[in-house]
Amino acid sequence: MSLMITDECINCDVCEPECPNGAISQGDEIYVIDPNLCTECVGHFDTPQCRGVCPVDCIPNDPSHVETPEQLQEKYQRLSGLIG
């Protein structure tokens, strides 16, 4: 499942550079996560890196983008060019 950033975000800028897929960007008011690019760091790390650095704990799972670990792995492979 993709992650999301809630309105508790304080725009501290620490999550964006941690994302290995470039899924995090500045939105209109707070940072946002592109669900098409978010793999919860599957394929790169054991845990989502953005969550580890977030000082306010505002990065939960996105219930509108539910994915299995297998789907996240396939997305990682597709984004990495490992599969077409």
C-alpha positions in Angstrom: 0.0 0.0 0.0 1.2 3.4 -0.8 1.9 5.9 2.0 0.3 9.4 2.4 1.2 12.6 4.2 -1.4 14.0 6.5 -2.1 17.7 7.3 0.0 17.4 10.4 3.0 17.9 8.1 5.1 20.8 9.2 7.0 21.1 5.8 10.3 20.3 7.5 11.8 19.1 4.2 13.4 15.9 5.6 11.2 13.3 3.9 11.6 14.3 0.3 15.4 13.5 -0.2 14.9 10.2 1.6 12.5 8.7 -1.0 14.5 6.4 -3.3 11.6 6.6 -5.9 11.1 10.3 -6.0 7.5 9.8 -4.9 7.5 12.8 -2.4 7.2 16.4 -3.6 6.0 19.7 -2.3 2.2 20.1 -2.8 0.2 23.3 -2.5 0.3 23.4 1.3 2.2 20.3 2.5 4.3 17.5 1.0 2.5 14.8 -1.0 3.3 11.3 -2.0 2.6 10.0 -5.5 1.0 6.6 -5.1 2.2 5.6 -8.5 5.8 5.9 -7.4 5.6 4.9 -3.7 6.7 1.3 -3.0 7.1 1.8 0.8 10.8 1.5 0.0 10.3 -2.2 -1.0 13.3 -3.2 -3.1 15.5 -0.5 -1.5 15.1 -0.7 2.3 13.4 -2.8 4.9 11.2 0.1 6.1 9.9 3.3 4.6 12.6 5.8 5.0 10.3 8.9 5.1 8.6 7.5 8.2 12.0 7.1 9.9 12.9 10.7 9.5 9.5 12.4 10.0 9.5 14.3 13.3 5.7 14.5 13.6 4.7 11.0 12.6 2.3 12.1 9.8 3.0 9.4 7.2 0.4 6.6 7.5 -0.7 4.0 5.0 -3.0 5.4 2.3 -6.2 3.4 2.6 -7.2 4.4 -0.9 -4.1 2.7 -2.5 -4.0 -0.7 -0.9 -1.2 -3.0 -2.4 0.2 -6.3 -1.3 3.9 -6.7 -0.7 4.1 -8.6 -4.0 2.4 -5.7 -5.9 4.9 -3.3 -4.2 7.8 -5.5 -5.3 6.5 -5.6 -8.9 6.1 -1.8 -8.9 9.7 -1.4 -7.6 10.9 -3.7 -10.5 8.9 -1.7 -13.0 10.1 1.6 -11.7 13.7 0.3 -11.7 13.5 -0.9 -15.3 13.9 -4.5 -14.2 10.7 -5.6 -15.9 8.9 -3.9 -18.8 
